[in-house]
Amino acid sequence: MKKLIKFLTNWNEFLTIPLAIVIWVLSPRVLRWIDPTSATYDAGVLQICVFVVIQFLIYHGVAWLIMKITFPKLYKYVNEMFDVEFENISKWQRLKVVLSVFALYLVALVLIAKAV
């Protein structure tokens, strides 16, 4: 259990992925509680909303994972409250770089999902 806690402490971006899976598993029960006539995974409005949230949570976790793997120093900078020093640029410029890279990863994942 301690290894799992340590892993999740170091890789906290993974927390959104198990959360999405739990929502997916529990959503039929919640939907049936709200509407007893609903199907397990129907195309109803409520299930679509739940799926959109799940999809976003997974993309969010994967975007952080990609950032951590491809740019570990950039990830460390974000994760440790922007303490890593980059030479000759201001904090505002560093923040723009980090958020731009993350946004590009997230947008790329969404576009790839829409294309598939």
Beta strands, then each sheet from edge to edge (+ up, - down):
end
